[in-house]
Amino acid sequence: MAEHRIYGTSFASIYPLYVTKVERKGRERAQVDEVITWLTGYDADGLAAAVADERDLRAFFAQAPAMNPAADLITGVICGIRVEQIEDTLMQQIRWMDKLVDEVARGKRMQSILRA
């Protein structure tokens, strides 16, 4: 079976879409950075490097310093699929990131988004 094409998509192509989405809803880029760093363990320099070297999502998550153990608490529907039921680890990580950015865009409290 062929691998999903999203895996080969560069983080650099997705990141500005996330930023545009939240800014359109009156939120800030810093909030996108906060949820992505919470999920992946990247710091600001690491995120900038991921954008600069245009690594694909497979490499982005493989090179993540430390996936947050609380990421398992991310639940809900994204693209019509429950994120907690996704069996493919990489696809689940991508959808977790999508879900967090969606929650930022909807104006959910950061404490709630970060599962604190």
Secondary structure by P-SEA (a helix, b strand, c coil): ccccccccccaaaaaaaaaaaaaaacccaaaaaaaaaaaccccaaaaaaaaaacccaaaaaaacccccccccccccccccccccccccaaaaaaaaaaaaaaaaaacccccccccc
